[in-house]
Amino acid sequence: MIAASQACPTNEVDSFANALLTMTDDSEKELSILLILLRADILSTTDSVQILRSNTVATRMVALYSNNEAHNYLIDVFKPVFDELIDGKEFFDLHHVDERSTAENDKNISLFMKYLNKIVDAITASVDAIPFGLRAISKTIFTTTAINFPESKFAALGYAIEEIHYANC
């Protein structure tokens, strides 16, 4: 399976990744396949900057899997903060700072920081609710990256979390 995924033509990556994720009804086997391919993908990377950034079967599987697994979790975490922002009519804009007074810029920064802190607090409070599969993916990325690129394990994990977020937007 590793050889097949590494030899997969770029134009077939999406189809092959989707096929691998749907070939079994057993969610544990599905996750196991994904983790094996993810580990192999990271270990075959020769440059730490390229970890999870290429269009491979493993990276596509992570995106597809996380889209299914993280969707409800992300809504549960972020929706209350965004609802509060909208209901409170506290809008801010960090662009066009040259066109505003210092007082307006300070207000926008203050509101931005207020809601950024609320988002960080919501994420921190939701750690126990993170789906098991996402935890397993994160652990695999962290521990596997640490084998060849110990200085990049946090960067790779951060990039993966960012990609999971964007896959679910």
C-alpha positions as CSV (number, residue, x, y, z in Angstrom):
1,M,0.0,0.0,0.0
2,I,2.9,2.4,0.8
3,A,4.5,1.7,-2.6
4,A,1.2,2.2,-4.4
5,S,0.6,5.5,-2.7
6,Q,4.1,6.7,-3.4
7,A,3.8,5.8,-7.0
8,C,0.3,7.3,-7.4
9,P,0.2,9.9,-10.3
10,T,-0.5,13.4,-9.1
11,N,-3.8,13.6,-11.0
12,E,-5.0,10.4,-9.2
13,V,-4.1,11.4,-5.7
14,D,-7.6,12.6,-4.7
15,S,-9.3,9.5,-6.1
16,F,-6.8,7.1,-4.5
17,A,-6.9,8.8,-1.1
18,N,-10.7,8.7,-1.2
19,A,-10.8,5.1,-2.2
20,L,-8.4,4.1,0.6
21,L,-10.6,5.9,3.2
22,T,-13.8,4.3,2.0
23,M,-12.5,0.7,1.4
24,T,-13.6,-0.4,4.8
25,D,-16.4,0.3,7.2
26,D,-14.1,-0.2,10.1
27,S,-13.1,3.2,11.4
28,E,-10.1,1.8,13.3
29,K,-8.7,0.2,10.1
30,E,-9.4,3.4,8.2
31,L,-7.4,5.4,10.7
32,S,-4.6,2.7,10.8
33,I,-4.2,2.9,7.0
34,L,-4.0,6.7,7.1
35,L,-1.4,6.7,10.0
36,I,0.8,4.1,8.2
37,L,0.8,6.2,5.0
38,L,1.3,9.4,6.9
39,R,4.3,8.0,8.8
40,A,5.8,6.7,5.5
41,D,5.2,10.1,3.8
42,I,6.9,12.0,6.6
43,L,9.8,9.6,6.8
44,S,10.4,9.8,3.1
45,T,10.6,13.6,3.2
46,T,14.1,14.9,2.7
47,D,13.5,18.5,3.6
48,S,11.6,19.4,6.8
49,V,10.0,22.4,5.1
50,Q,8.2,20.0,2.7
51,I,6.5,17.9,5.5
52,L,2.8,17.7,4.7
53,R,3.1,20.4,2.0
54,S,3.2,18.2,-1.1
55,N,0.2,16.7,-2.8
56,T,0.5,13.1,-1.7
57,V,-2.0,10.4,-1.0
58,A,-1.2,10.7,2.8
59,T,-1.7,14.5,2.9
60,R,-4.9,14.2,1.0
61,M,-6.2,11.5,3.3
62,V,-5.4,13.7,6.3
63,A,-7.5,16.5,4.7
64,L,-10.4,14.2,3.8
65,Y,-10.4,12.4,7.2
66,S,-10.1,15.6,9.2
67,N,-13.0,17.1,7.2
68,N,-15.2,14.3,8.3
69,E,-13.9,14.1,11.9
70,A,-13.3,17.7,12.8
71,H,-16.3,19.5,11.3
72,N,-18.6,19.2,14.3
73,Y,-15.8,19.7,16.8
74,L,-14.7,23.0,15.1
75,I,-18.3,24.2,15.0
76,D,-18.8,23.4,18.7
77,V,-15.6,25.3,19.5
78,F,-15.8,28.4,17.3
79,K,-19.5,29.0,16.9
80,P,-20.2,30.4,20.4
81,V,-17.3,32.9,20.0
82,F,-18.5,34.0,16.5
83,D,-22.1,34.2,17.7
84,E,-21.0,36.5,20.6
85,L,-19.0,38.6,18.2
86,I,-22.0,39.0,15.8
87,D,-24.7,39.4,18.5
88,G,-22.6,42.0,20.4
89,K,-22.1,43.9,17.1
90,E,-18.4,44.3,18.0
91,F,-16.8,44.4,14.6
92,F,-13.2,45.3,14.0
93,D,-10.9,45.8,11.0
94,L,-7.1,45.5,11.1
95,H,-6.7,46.7,7.5
96,H,-6.3,50.3,6.4
97,V,-4.6,51.4,9.6
98,D,-3.2,54.4,7.8
99,E,-6.7,55.7,7.1
100,R,-7.8,55.7,10.8
101,S,-7.0,57.6,13.9
102,T,-4.9,56.1,16.6
103,A,-8.0,55.8,18.8
104,E,-9.8,53.8,16.1
105,N,-6.8,51.6,15.6
106,D,-6.5,51.0,19.3
107,K,-10.1,50.1,19.5
108,N,-9.8,47.6,16.6
109,I,-6.7,46.0,18.1
110,S,-8.4,45.8,21.5
111,L,-11.5,44.0,20.0
112,F,-9.3,41.7,17.9
113,M,-7.3,40.7,21.0
114,K,-10.5,40.2,23.0
115,Y,-11.8,37.7,20.5
116,L,-8.5,36.1,19.8
117,N,-8.3,35.4,23.6
118,K,-11.8,34.0,23.5
119,I,-10.8,31.7,20.6
120,V,-7.7,30.5,22.4
121,D,-9.7,29.9,25.6
122,A,-12.3,28.0,23.7
123,I,-9.7,25.8,22.1
124,T,-7.9,25.2,25.4
125,A,-11.2,24.3,27.1
126,S,-12.1,21.9,24.3
127,V,-8.9,19.7,24.4
128,D,-10.8,16.8,25.9
129,A,-13.3,17.0,23.0
130,I,-10.8,16.7,20.2
131,P,-11.8,13.6,18.2
132,F,-9.5,10.6,18.8
133,G,-8.5,10.4,15.1
134,L,-7.2,13.9,15.1
135,R,-5.2,13.2,18.2
136,A,-3.7,10.2,16.6
137,I,-2.8,12.1,13.4
138,S,-1.3,14.9,15.5
139,K,0.8,12.4,17.6
140,T,2.0,10.6,14.4
141,I,3.0,13.9,12.8
142,F,4.8,15.0,16.0
143,T,6.6,11.7,16.8
144,T,7.5,10.9,13.2
145,T,8.8,14.3,12.4
146,A,11.0,14.2,15.5
147,I,12.8,11.1,14.1
148,N,14.5,12.9,11.2
149,F,13.8,16.6,12.0
150,P,13.5,17.1,15.7
151,E,13.8,20.8,15.4
152,S,10.7,20.9,13.1
153,K,8.3,18.7,15.1
154,F,6.3,21.7,16.4
155,A,6.3,23.5,13.1
156,A,5.0,20.4,11.3
157,L,2.3,19.9,13.9
158,G,1.3,23.6,13.7
159,Y,1.1,23.3,9.9
160,A,-1.1,20.2,10.2
161,I,-3.5,21.9,12.6
162,E,-3.7,24.9,10.2
163,E,-4.5,22.6,7.3
164,I,-7.2,20.8,9.3
165,H,-8.8,24.1,10.0
166,Y,-8.7,25.2,6.4
167,A,-10.0,21.8,5.2
168,N,-13.0,22.4,7.3
169,C,-13.8,26.0,6.3
